[in-house]
Amino acid sequence: MGLEDIFGKEIKGARQLGEYYWNLANGYGLDYTSGGGYFSVLANKRLSEDSDDRKMDTPPWPGIKIHSPLSVEMYNVLESDDFIQMLKNREIDGIKVYLYSDDDVKHKEVTIYISLGSMPNLRKLLDILKKNGIDIQPGLSYYYNQGYRMAFLNRIPIDSRTGVFVRYSTDFTGKMNISDIKNIKDRMMSNIDTRDIKNYINQVIMIDDYITDKYRSKIDDRVWRAAADISTPRILAVPRDWLLRNQNNLDEILIYSSASLKDFYYKLWKSVDPKELRRYYPTIYTFIKLGEIDETTVVAYPNIIISHNWVDKKLEAYDIFRAKRVEYDLSKEDDLERISDHPEDDLCKFLTYGTISEDKKCPNNK
């Protein structure tokens, strides 16, 4: 079933969309790839190079992905002069469009990639979506704990009528090489006694399990993709006050969460049937940080909570947009100010206006 079958006569010439973008890419030096019923156009040359399947040790490409069914509105976006000009100018990183109707990808037949470097252009992109009939009103879902409201990051609808939603991505390429986490593993490996081969193998397995348990199972973008596609694991953005209230037992909360998350990760890695994966309800805890990209752009993005030491009040986290491990001291005011106490409001403003501004109000969340 091709695009023309999805829309019938409502959109004429839908089957020419891939050919049009192929010509566009050739004419403006963009990278075009196709296969498996889709095409992609990458305007970010460095991202395109790192996406090469032959290159495995690439650094992370984090950012946000705007997903959508190929609705009439989204089709009009793809054909609009304004959107095409953004690609030509490399103001966004790229797009991916599925050419066939497939229930597994129906909710994301169109993907728009926006990395940190492209964030200042998010406002312009959101205006183009609005201009083509996509009503930008982020609809955050919540989980209540101890009287606190935590925002779900699994899938954030920005227009429920047309099915457009946003998710955070820890890496566009799925081949991330996080240098500081790799350094931790390398240091641990260097301390193994290589004279006893059996002990060496066991130690290697233990170290790999440790790294997976503490980092990979929370950071790997396959986990975040599953969270958006099948609603598990739960990814929660917690307010600052919740962190302060739970300092004494936060390490226990994280350990309990990691146990089920690790099992989920191994099954996901082995491509277990999604129906079985839905039986798991692990949780990834995050908090929202506000980052100033330029003079007019302040973004809201998650830091994944990795571990907590209740003795010295130190919180280890993974900063998604900077792709590195960071440390917060919950006893220091300066560190606390970097953590949002109203994540749902900050997320809503960011995804409505492309930046966070005190004079902007957020549409009502559902």
N, C-alpha and C positions, 0 to 999 in steps of 0.2 A: 504494500500500500504506500503510495507516494504522497507528497504534500498536496497534490491536486485532489487526491481522494479524501484527505482529511477535511478540506474546506469546500469541496465540490466546486461550484461555480462562483462561490462568494469571493474568492480571491483568484483572479485570473493570472496565469503565468507563474503560479507558485513553484512549479517544477524547475523554472529557470533560475531560482534563487541561488543555488550552488554555483551555477555557471556564471552568474553575474558577479558573485564575490571572487570567483577564480580570476576573472578578467580584471576586477578591481585590484586584487593582490598583485597581479603581474604588472599592472600599470603604475603602481605606487610603491613597489618594493616591499610589500608585506609578505609574510610567510603563510602559504596556503597548504593545508594537508587535508586528505579525505580518506575514508575507509570505514568499514563497519557501519555504513548507513549514515554517516555524518560528514560534515566538513568543518574545518576550523580555520580562522584567520587570526594570526598573531601579529600585532603591531609592535610589540616589545621584542626587539631583536635578542636581547640577552635571555629573556624568558624562552624564546624560541630555541635558542642554542641549548639551554639547559633541559628543555623538554625532549631532546633527542634520546631515543630509547637506548642508544649505544653509550650514553654517558650516565653512569650510575651514581657517581659521587658528586652530585650537584648540591649547592646550598639551597636552603628553603626559599620558596617564593610565596610568602603569605599575603593575605589580603581578604577581600570579600568577593563572593560570587553572587551575582543576581541571576536567579533561575526563573524560568517561565515556560508554560506550555506555549506552543506556537499559535497563539490566539490571533484574531484579526488585528488587535491593537499592537501586539508585539511584531507581527509581520510588517505593519506600517512603520514601526520604529526602525526595523532593519532596512527598509526601503527609503527612509527619510534622508534628505540631504544633510540635515544637521548631524545625524548619527554617523553617516558615512564620512562626513568631514572630520569627526572626532577620531575615527580610525585612521584616516589619511594623515592627520596631524599627530598620530600616536599619543592621543590624550587618554586613551584607555588601552589596556594591555591586549585585548583580543576578544573573540567570540567563538562559540562552538554551537553548531546547529544540527540537530538530527533530522535526516531526510525522510525517515519512515516512522510510521505510528507504531510505537512499541509500549506496551503497558508498563514495562520496567522503567522507562525514561519519560513517560508521558508528562510527568510533573516538571521536567526540566529539559524540554526539547530545545530551549535556547539558554545559553549561559553567557554572561558578560563578565569578564575578568577585570578586577580593579585591584592592583597592588598598591602598596604604600606610596610609591612614587606617583601614582595616578590619582590619589585621593583628592588633591585640590580640584580635580575636574569632576568630582562626583556630583556637585551641585548642578553643573551644566547637564550631565547625563539625566539626573532626576527631572530637570525641567523638560528635557526632550520626551521622557516617558509621559509626563503630565500632558504635554502638548498633543500626544497621540492617544489620549483617552485612558491612560493608566493613572488611577487615583492613588496618590501616595499617602497612605494612612497606616503606618506600621501597627500591626495588631499583635502585641506581645502577650504570651501566655505566662501564667505564674504558678509557682509552688509556694505554699505557705508553711513556714516552720517557726515555731516558738513566737508566733505573732509577727514574724518578718516575711515580707514578700520578696521572693527570689524570681528573677526573670529567666525563662527558658531560652536558650540560644540554639536549640536544635534546628528550628526552621522559623524564621521571622517573616510572616506575611507582610507585604507592603501594599498589596491590593488583593483582597480576598476574592473579588469578583472575577478578575482575570487570572488569578492563580500565581501572580508574581510574588516571589519571596527571596529573602536574602539569607545567606549563611556565611559565617566566618570560616576561612580556610587556613589551616596551618601550613599548607604547601600546595601550590597549583600542580606541580609536577609529580608528586607522590614519591620522590626519590631523595628526600631531604637528608643532608649531611650536616648535622648540628655540631659545630666544632667543639663547644665546651663540654657537651655530653660525650662526644667521642673521646675527648681528652680524659674524662673521668674513667671511661672503660679502658683506655690504653694504660693509664697509671695502675689500675687494678690488675690488668694482664701482665704488666711488667714485674709484678711481685710474685708471680706463680713460679714454683720450683719445676723446671722442665725436665729434671732427671727422672722423675717418676711419671711415666706416661699416663698411667691409669688415673693418678691423682690430678695430673695436668688436665686431662679431658673433663673430669668431674668439676674442677675449678672453673674451667671455661664455661661449662653449662651453667654453673651457679652464678657466674658473673653476668652471663647473657640474660638469665632469668631476672636478676636484680635490675639490670638496665631496662628490661622490658616492663617489669612491674612498676618501677618508679617513674619512668619517662615515656617509653614508646607507647604504652597502652593509653596514655592520656594525650599524647601529642600527635601521633600518626594521623594523617588526614583521612585515612580509610575509616578511622573511628568517627571522625566528625562528619564524614559523608554518610555513614550508616545512621548517625544521629538524626540527620536531616531526612534520609530516605525512609527509615523504618521506625523512627522515634525512640530508638535506644542506641547508646546509653543516654541518660538524661544529662544535659549540660546546663548547669545552673550558674547564674551570676548573682553572687550574694552581696548584700550591703555591708559596708564597713562595720556598722554596729553589731551585726551578727558575728563577724569575726572576733570582735573584742569580747563579746559576751561568751563565746565558746573557746576562748584561749586555753582553758584548762583541759578541755577534752577534744580539741580540734585534731590532735594527732590520732586519737582513737577513731574519730569520724573518718579520717582519711584512710587509715589502715583498713577499716571495714569496707570502704568503697573500693579500694584498690584490689582486694581479694576477688571480688566478683568481676571487676573490670579486666583483670589479667586473664581470667578464664574466657571472658567474652572476646578479648583480643586474639587469643590463640585460635578460637573457632572462626573468627572473622578472617584471620590470616590464612586459614585452611579452606576458605570459601564454603563454609557450612551454609545450608539452606537458610534463607532469611526467616522462615517460619520458626526454626529452632532458635535463631538469635533473638527473636522477639520474646522469648521466655525469660531473658535476662533483663534485670533492671539496675545495672550499675550506674553510678553517678560520677560525673566529673565536675568538681567545684572550681569556679573561677570568680574573680572579681574584675570590675571594670576600671580601667585606667583612662584618663583623658590625656591625649597627646597633641601638642601643637606642631603641626606639619609646616605651616607657614604663617604669615601674619593674619590670614583670614580663615584658616582651616584648623579646627580642633576636632579630632576624631575620638570616638569611644571604642575601645577594643579590649578583649579579654586578656587577663593574665591567668594562666592555669595554675591552681594551687597544687604544688608538688608535695611539700611536707612542712611540718611545723614543730619547733622545739619549744615546749611550754616553759622550760627553765629560763632560757634567755630571750624568749618572745620573738625569735627569729622565724620568719616565714620565707620558705623557698618557693619561688614561682617561675613559670616559663612565660616570658613576654612574647606573645604571638607575633606582633608586627616587627619587633626587633630580632626575633628568632634567637633568643639567648636566655640563659638562666639569670634570674635576678633575685635579690634578697631584700626583704622588708623587715624593719624592726618595729613591731607593734607597740613598743613603749616610746617611740619617738614621734612627735607631732608632725614633723616634716614628712615622714614616710606615710603616716596615716592620711595626710592631706592628698596624697597621690592616689588614694583608693576612693572610688565613688561610693557615697552613701545612698544614692538614689539611682541605681543602675538602669532601672526601667525607663526613667525619664531621660537620662543621658543617651541611652540607646535610641529611644524614640526620636529625640531631636536630631541626632546624627543621621538617622536613616530617613528622616523627613526633609531635612534641609542640606545635608551633606557636610554640615559643621554644627558645632554646639555653640549657641549664643544665648546669653542671659535674657535678651529681649525677644527671643522666640518662644512660642508656646507649642507644646506637643499636642497633636490631635488625640482625642480620647482613645485609650487603649481598651481592647476588649478582653 
